[in-house]
Amino acid sequence: MVLADEPTGALDSKSARQLLENFEYLNQKLGATILMVTHDAFTASYANRILFIKDGKVFNELVKGNDTRKQFFEKIIEVQTLLGGDLNDVI
């Protein structure tokens, strides 16, 4: 199990991509579980499952399934837009 708190926060884009690709390898080829905390949608798009936490509670969950990383990224952005307000505030 790898615990990663904002693992790409202080990295340039090339190093961040390399790290995330290494996490993918560890997960897919070696069966390692990666538990990562991030505020970055790009970084989160490398995950297979995302739990969004708001005010200490699970706000939403996304599972990548058969989506491409780009499709998953777009879903992440949709949920992030809702995190700032209540669902009743959405027009």
N, C-alpha and C positions, 0 to 999 in steps of 0.2 A: 504494500500500500504506500502510495506517495501522497503526502499532504503538502499542498502548495497554496500559500497565501499571496495573492497578487504576483504570481511568478514572472510576469512579463513587464511589471510596472517600471522597472529601471533599465529595461533593455531597448536597444535600437530595434527597428522593424525586422532586420535580417536575423538577428540573434533570437528575437521573440518567435519568429516562424520556425527556426531550427529547434528551439526548446519544445514548442507545441508538437512538431513532427516527431520528436523523440518521445514525448508523452504518448502520442498515438501508437508508436511502435511498442512501447512498454505495455500498453493496454491490449492491443490487438495480437501481438506476437507472443508476449510473455504472460498475458493474463493478469497484469497488475491493475489494481484499482487506483484511480487517480481522483483524489478529492481536492478540488481547486476552488478557491474563492477569488472572484474577479468582478469588477464593475465594467469591464470592457467586452462589448458584444462580439468583436472579432475574436478575441481569445476564447470566449464562451462557445463560439461556433464550432470549435474543435471537439467539444464534449458530445457524448451520446445522450445525456440526460441532464437537465438543468432544473434546479429548484430556485425560484425567486423568493426571497425573504423580504417582508415588509413589516416593520414594527414588531419584529421578533416572531412572526408567524409566516407559514408558507403561504405565499400570495398566489403562486401559479407554478405549474410544472410543464416542461416541454420535453418530449422525447424525439430524438432525431429520426428514428425509424429509417425509411428509405429516402428521405430528403437528401439533396445535395447539401454541401456546406453552405452554399449561397442561399438556398431556400431556407435552411435552418437559421441562418443569420437574419434573414428578413423576418422570420417569426419572433426571434429574440428582440429585434427592434420594436415590433408591434407590442410585445409585452412591456418593454421598457417605457414606452410612451404612456402606458396605463399606470405605471408605478408612482408617478408624480401626483396623481389625484385619485379620487374615488371613481368607481365605474359609473356612478350617476353623473359625473362631471363630463363624460364623453358625449360629444354631440354627434 
